[in-house]
Amino acid sequence: MLGQKLHTHQNKTGAEVEALLVAGKIDYEEEYYVSISIDRSNSCPSLMVSKSGGVDIEQNADSIAREPIVYSEGITTELVSRVARRLELPPQASQKLAPILEGIYKLFVESDATLIEINPLVRTPANDFICLDSKCSFDDAAKPRQPELFAQRPKRLPNAAQLTEEQRDEQEAAASGLVYVRLEGNIGNVVNGAGLAMATNDTISHYGGQSANFLDAGGQATTKTMVKAFEIILRDERVKVVFVNIYGGM
């Protein structure tokens, strides 16, 4: 497998296999899906669970239940009980669920994560839980706080031929100190400051428009960064107009 291309549902063009993780076979009774991410509409972390774990989750996305987490309370007894009922766990397994959820939430908070996903979380014949696979995403802005975590990123960037156009734009923007995310609209944005960029996108949406991108120049607006920002945005054929919102006080 090393050196070959791995094709998945998420990456049709394939990515080169650079490392392998090997684990022993586990006997289990059931597969579950469990994750924590940010619920931006309610401004809080959200616990998402489904009793259709493993590859079945892609065909059963409607089975995912959401449980908001109150920052000041964390994983409560009531929340664990609701999750156990949604997963239809036997009583012996329900008693062992709390440490799993508490551990995931602790990792989510302490690592500045935007997503902690376990799929599948399996239940063994002894009603123990084991994480068979996981996926984690972290806030790029947390790099100064999480040096050990970010040091685990691959040192070698993917070959440009393996990247989508969107990924190439994001990579090019990051190399120039810009944060660029492609969105669904046709109004390009050049803004300096993440908060101002989010407010700009929200305002455009409020008045019936749709942004083609989120672009944060990182609080700076030098000739070099502005030229690069316009280069990236104007390559997007969907863009019909560019909205510039630069705060000059920095």
N, C-alpha and C positions, 0 to 999 in steps of 0.2 A: 504493500500500500504506500510505503514511503516514496515520495517523488511522483506518485500518480495523482490524477485529478479526482476529487470527490465531488460528485454531483448530488445536490439535495433539492428539496422543494423550495428552500429559501435562496439557493444559488444554482440556477439552471446552467450557467456557463462553467461552473466547477471551480474549485480552489485547490491548489497544490497541498498535498499532505506533508507537513513538516515534522509532526510529532504524533505519537500514539500513546493513548492511556489504556492500560490493560487492567481488567478487574475480573474477579472470579464470578462464576454463575451463582445466582441467588434464586432459591425457590420461594415463591410468594403466592398469596391468595388473590389480592386485588391490586390494581394500579390506580393512583389518584394524581390529580394535577393540583399543585399549590404554588401560589406566587404572591409577592407583594410588589406593588408599583405605586406611582403617584396618581391619585385621582384629582386631576387639575380642576374639574368642574366643582368639586366640593372642598378643594384645598386641604387634602389630608391623604395619608397613606391608605391604600385599599388592599384588603386581603381577597384574593380570587381563588376559588376552589371548584373542583369538579370531580365526580366519581368516575369520569371517563378519562383516565390518564393514559400516558404513553402516546402512541401514534393515533389513537382514537380521538384525541382532543382536536385534531385538525378537522375532523368530520363532525365534531360535536361541540363547536364553539358556543352554541346556544345553551349548553348545559352548565356553563361557568356562572357561578354565583358570586356576587361581590358583597364584601362586608367591610364597611368603613372602620378605620382605627382612629380612635381619639388620642391625640398626642399625649395629653396629660394622664391617660389611663393605660395605654399600651394594650397588651394581650390580657383581657379580663376573663374571669371564669364564665361569664355569660357569653362572650364571644367564642370561646372554645366549645361551649355546649351547642351554639348555633351551627358552627362548622361541623361538629361531629354528627349532628342531625342531617345536615346537607349531604355529608359523605356516607350516611347510613352505616355508621360504624357499629360493631358489636360493643357491648359495655366494657369488655376487657381492653379493647383498643382505644376507646374513648378516654380512658384514664391515662393513656400514654401519649395523647395528642398534644397536651399543653406544652411540654418541654420542646417539642418540634416547632410549634408556632412561635414560642418565646425565643428560640434560638435564631429562627429566620428573621424575626423582627429586630433582634439585637444586632445581627449582622447588617441588616438593611440600614439601621440608624448609624451605627458606628463606622461603616465603610462609605458613607455618603452615596449609597446606591440609588439608582433610579428603577432598577428591577432586580429582584431575586426570585428566580423561577426554579422549582423542582418538578421535573416531569420525566419519568414517573417517581412519585413517592409510593413505595409499595408496602403492603402489610403482609408479614410472614405468617405461617401457620401458628406461630406462638404469639401472634398479635403484637409483634414489634414492628416499628417503622424503619425503613432503610431508604436513603436517597440513592437512586440508581443513576440519575443524570440531572444536571443543573445548568442554568445559564444565568450569568450576572452581568449587569450593565451599571456603570458608575458615572457620576457627574464629572465631566471634564474639568469644571471649575474647582473641583476638590483636589486636583493634583498636588498643590502645595501641602495639603493636610494629609495626603495618603501616599507618601513617596514610595513605601515598600510595595503597595498595591500596584501603582502605576509602573513600577520597575519590572513587573511581570509581563508587560505588553511585549509582543514580538519586536525584536530589534530591527528586523528586515521588513520593509514595507512591501505590500503585495505588488506583483508586477502590474504595471499600468493597464496591460491588456486584459487582466482579470477583473478590473474595476468597472462599474457602471459609470455612465456619464455623471450621474449625481455624486457618486463617491469620488470621482476625479476632481470635481469642482470643490467638494468639501475638503479634500486633501490639499489642493492648491491654495484654498483660502486659509487653512490652518497654517501653512508654511509662511504666509504673509501676516500672521497674527490676527486673522479674521475668523469669526464664527459664522458659517454659512449653512443654512438648512433650506432645501427646496420645499416649497409648499405647492398648493394646487391652483393658484390664481394667475392673474396676468399683470399685476402691479408690482414692479420691482421696488425694493427698499434699500436705501443706503443710510444707515444710522450708526451713531457711535454711543455705545453704552447698552448693556443687555436690557436693563429696565426700560430705557427709552425705546429700544427696538420692540420689546413686547407690547408696550403701550401704543406704539405706532401701528403694529399689526392689529391690535384690538380695535383701535379707532377706525381703521380702514374697514374692518369687518362690521363695526357698528353702523357705519354709513352705507352699507350694502356692497362694498367692494370685496375683492379677494386678493390677498398678497401672493405673489409668485415665490417669495423667499423671505426668510428671516436672515438679516445680516447685521452682525454686531462688529464694529471696527475696534472693539476693545477699549473704548474710552479715548481713542486717539483719532485724529483726522489729518494725517500728514498727506502730502502730495502722493507719496508712494502707495499708501494704503487706499486712498481714494481711487487712484488709477486702477489698482488691482480689483477693487470692489466693482467698478464699472465694467471692467473687462469680463468678469465672471457673470455679472447680471445680464449684460447685453448679448452674451452668447446664447442666452435662453430665448428661443424663438417665440415663446409664449408671451414675453414681456411686451406690452404695448405702451407703457409709460413708466418712468422712474420717479419715485417719491423720495426726496432727499430731506432728512431731518437730522441736522448736525447741531449739536450743542457746542458752542464755541468757548465756553468758560473753562474748559480743561486745558 
